[in-house]
Every structure is written in structure tokens, then in C-alpha cells.
Amino acid sequence: MEVMTKEAGTRVARDEEEIDLRELLGVVLDRKWWIIGTTLLFCVVGAAYALLVTPVYQAQAMVQVESRMPSIPGLADLTSLTGGGSSASTTEVALLTSRTVVGTAVDQMQLDIKAEPKRFPLLGGFFARRFEASTVDAIASPIPGFARYGWGGESLLIHRLEVPTSLLDEPLTLVAGEAPGSYVLLGEGNETLLRGTVGAPSEGNGAVVEVAVLRANPGAHFEVSKRRRLDVIAGLQEEIKASEQGKESGILRITYEDTDALRAETLVQKVAETYVRQNVDRSSAEAASQLQFVKDQLPAVRKQVESAQAAMASYQSRANSVDITLQTKGLLEQEVSVEASIQQLHMKQAEMDRSFTREHPAYRALMNQIAGLQARKDSFRRDVSALPDTQQELLRLTRDLQVSNELYTALLNQAQQLDVARAGTVGNVRIVDPAVVDMSSPVKPRKLLVVLAATLLGGFLSIGAVFVLRMLNPGIEDPAQIEELGLPVYAAIPLSNSRSLLQAQKRKGRHKHDDAAGQSHLLAKVEPADLAVEALRSLRTSLHFAMMEAKNNVLAISGPRPGVGKTFVAANLAAVIAQGGQRVLIIDVDMRKGTVHKVLGVGLAKGLSDVLAGSTLAEDVIAVVRGLANMHYMTRGDTPPNPAELLMHPRFEQMLGQLAAAYDLVIVDTPPILAVTDAVVVAKHAGSTLMVTRFGVNQPKEILLSMKCFERNGVQVKGAIFNAVEKRATGYYSYGYYDYAADKA
């Protein structure tokens, strides 16, 4: 028997590692109504959330950033080399959400002042949003007893709010007074800070408030707080989004989400306008700076022009107006062009020296361009050196004069352009689309998506919970698993839905005794046609043959743990056998928590503990079950302090011998084997021992451990009774006990 137990343990370990897809599907189908109910609950909660949550609206605007035109001669060539002509969207996005731009909008809208009406939890916002005002100033009537909450149409505009440092970011409460336009400002703990009226500043306890608009029912509460400006700006910098529409398009999209659609639209518009204004101011400042630089260069360039004119006049006077040949004229045009470019770039270098280091990429690109032009100039000099001396001198003087004239003319033109740009109000940024909000389509919540997500979440969680519960309590649900442990299954008893049984379960755990009602919960007596009773009749037949070779007619019924239904099986098996014409005695050996008397609907009088203590005789405590003349019972009696010692006393063995001779069958209901050792003591005196296991409760390892406990003490368990079997999706119910009962007349 021990070898069989070891083999059974090996099979159990192997089976626990295998995954049976059919079983997993069966687990889901068995709990389908629980899963469906949980999923529907999540769906309803999701729908309620989608309806009750405050909608979030998105405001958006579009601005265009145009490429800047060069303001200094030579800048166009420079930007082509450094890539400066591409869209600087990253820089503009940073400027859009800068503290200066956002802070200006915060100051203009006074967003550091929070003033909102208090709403009834969960439902207040829902009713307020659905309030339809008949006039502009209409306010929803308060619900009696809840006048402190706003139900729609309330408005509070605070023009000025100053509080001590200790009250910054602290919630304050403004209560509308009974008199029109009056109010009270309450601090923490509802202490009064000040009282005031609309349109006039009020002071008190270090706070200053000036309310511009107050429209609310008397007694309505508003949540008011003065927030730190930097915290508000930092929060908005995170929430305001700016992105470029298309690569290097120069089109920036500004978006912001808020529960107040008007506030969102106003904020986005303010940010866009501030950004444009800042761009204009920046362009004007740059133009003024460059204009000053050009004006500083004009006197020096004019002196160069005058010097070149004087040198040319002096030479022509000495040389008697020598003309330039065609070859010299071609060289002159090329050299003038190169020299003019070099002069312009040198001016740009002087300007960049004030803003960039010599290692800056733009500065290095400028120097590379100057070096390239200088190389071309050197190549021209080699060609010029081949000309006659008179032509060389004339070429040099003519070149200096033309270069100076072109540079001076360019500076004059640039000065005029910069002067216009400095005084102008147009930058390289403009608002393409002003801020707008689609009131009919909030971006959050997406109701259909929320309901769908909640439904899917409910389904996943419920299925996951089913599998987790199954993993935490992997009880046996197939009698074949018990037989694989080496323990034959004598009967599988279906779960009964009897009302009598349900009433007994409801009374279980109550302090008052069931005998007070005198109601018997013996299923074989109350509902003899129940499927569970039919299974017990089959067990009666199996026991008749199984006990033919037993040493006596005492049958011990035990179980691995409490709650498996061993008392139900023992009592109803005794009743079924008694109904078959045999004299049966059932003894409640569980002197700690025995419940045979509750099943039979009798009181807990003297019983087994009194007999074993020697205070009374067995025949004095044995009684007949009402309605079953062949069924007798012996209750557990009063709870003794030493149940195990009483069972080991010779009186117990002697009593069993006497009673076995007087009855056709003696059934002893023992305590759970894994709870106490009483079951082993009793089973040693019994001719046969059966173990009751419960469907979905007992685990294979638990049954193996129970079998080993009996084996170590020399008790062989004849077989198992599989109790409370339920219909499963995998197809198993019991050993063929179908719903076959007599038709009602």
C-alpha cells in the first residue's frame, strides 16, 4: 500500500505540471455567469464614468514662422553655408512655451486665482452641465438641504486676491451672503477671514479680496485659493503643447486641454498673441541694434569713398586721362565683385564678434567664405601683374573707387530698411488660425472607448480572478484523480439543492440549537427522491459487498478536513440503510465539534462523552430517529477536556463490541484526520473505513497525506466518497446520476 501511495504522489506531481487546455476552458465556462456579471458591472461603471466625469475640451491655434531676411550685406551667403535658412521650429516651440510667454497669459487671465463653485460629489457636475438657463443670469434652484452646492449657472470672478504667505495654495471658501452681492471668506477650520461686497475691495486678517462678479444662490460655497505664480506657469508649460505641422513647414500648432472650454480658448489665444508680440519686439530690437551698427560704419566708408575719388582724380590729372583697355575692364569687374563681397563679410565679422565666439560654427563658416574670396582675389593679382604699369595703377584706383561706392550705397539702403523695420509692427511670425474650441466634441472622455475599455478590463480581470482562485485552490473535480491516488471511489454524490439542506447551512454557526425548532435536516427522510439520496442508495449496495470480509460491522467515516460533508454522508447513509430494513446506529465520535444532533434535529443531551466517562450507560443515551424506527443515534454529549484519551480508554472498544452485536451496522462519524488524531484511534476498532472528499475543495496532496496518516497507524482506507459533485462544462457530473425522478401527479 505504501508503494502505491508513492507512485500516486509521483503521478500527482506530474499532473500538476501539465496544462490541460480543455480543463482551462471548462473553468471559464463553469464560472461564465460570474464572469458575465463582473464584465457587465465593469461596463456599467465605465458608462457611468463616461457620463459623470467632467468633459475635457481642446483649444487649438495655428501660427506661421517665416524665414528671416538678412539685414546685413553678406548674410544671405552666410546662411546658405551654415544652413540657417531652414525652419528653426525647435527654437520657436521653446519660445512658445517659455516662462515669459506663458507668464504673460497667466497675468492677463489671472490664472493664479482659483475660484470654482463647489459641486455635489459625483453627480453635482453632471447636473450643472445639463442646466439650461432661460436667461443669461439664470441660476439653478438648489435642492433642499444642499444649498451649499452649486447646481448650475453660478459664476465668481475675482479681480484681486492677496493672501499671506501662509495661505498660498491653501483652500479657502467664499460663501454667498443673503444680501445681494455680499459674501464671506472663510479660511481653514471655517474661521471668518473677512466680509465684503461685490465691486469693493475688502481686507481682513492679512487678506485682500476684490470680487467683480458674484452670481449664486444665498449660502452657495465657492472654492477659492491663491496659487503660486511660478507653479501655475510651470504646470501650464507642461500642458500647453506646440508642434510643427510637417517637416520644416514653419507652421506651428498650439493645443491646450481644459475642462473649461472658454478658459482653454482664451489661454491659447493669449499665448499666440503674446508670442507674436514678443517676436515683433525682438525683430524691432534686432533692427535697432543693426541700424546702430550700420550708422557707425557709414562715416568710415564715406571717408574711403572720398579718399578713392581724390586718388583717382590726382592720377587722371598726372596721366592725362588714360583709358582702361577691354582686358583690364574685365579684370576690374571681377575684382570689384570679389572685393565688395570681402568688404561686406568683414563688416558681418565685426557684427558677429559681439555675439559669437571664434569657435562658433557660423563664425567659422564666415571665415571660410572670406578665405575663399581672398584666394580668388590673389589669383586676380597674378593676372593684373602682367598688365602694363599704367593699366595696373588705373585698375587699382578704379577698383577702390567702385568698391567704396558700392559698399557705401549698400549701407545707405540697409540703413533705410532697418529704420523701417525698427519702427514697424510686423515680425516673421503671424497667426494663421486663431484659437478655437469644438464644444460639441470634447477630447476626453471618449465615451465609447471608455465603455469598451472598461468592459474588456472587466472581462480580463474576471477571467484572471477565476484562474487565480483555481490556482490557489486546485481542488479535485474528477473522481478519476482520486482513483489515480490508489483510492477507489465508492460513490459520487451530486450536490443537492434541497431547501431543507439550505436552511441547515444558514443555521450553521448560530449559537442557538436547531432542536429548539425540532426540524430534521435528514435529506433521506425529507426528500427521498433527491439525486444525492439516490447516490447513497448506490453506496449502500457497494458497502454490502465491501464489508463482507471486514472484521466487524463497524464503519468509520472520516475526512481530510472540516467542511467536506462527512456528517451529512454518515447520517443520510444510515437513514438509507435503515429504510432498507436494517438496524443502524450512528455514533457522533467528534466530541469537539460534532453536528449529528443538528442534522437529526434533536437536542444535545448526554451522549458518547458521558458513556466513556463512566457516568452513564450506552443504552441510556441511544435514541430512535423520529420517523425511522430502524435508525438509532448517539450524540457526542458534553465537550470533554480530553477527547483523545477517552477514545483510547478500554470502555470505547467494549462499547463498540456490544453495540456491533446489537445492530446490523454501526456508523461512527469521526473528526477530520488532518485536524486531530481521534479518527485514527476510532478507525482501528472499525472493520471498514471510508474517506469523504468534497468536489473542488480537497486537493490531491491533501488526500495523499490523509491516506499516509491512516497507513502509519495500520488502518487501511477502503475507499472514498466523492461528495457535493457539481455539473461542470467538461462534462462530468457523477457516476451517471442523471435527473431521473418520478413524475408528479
Disulfide bonds with the S-S distance in Angstrom:
none
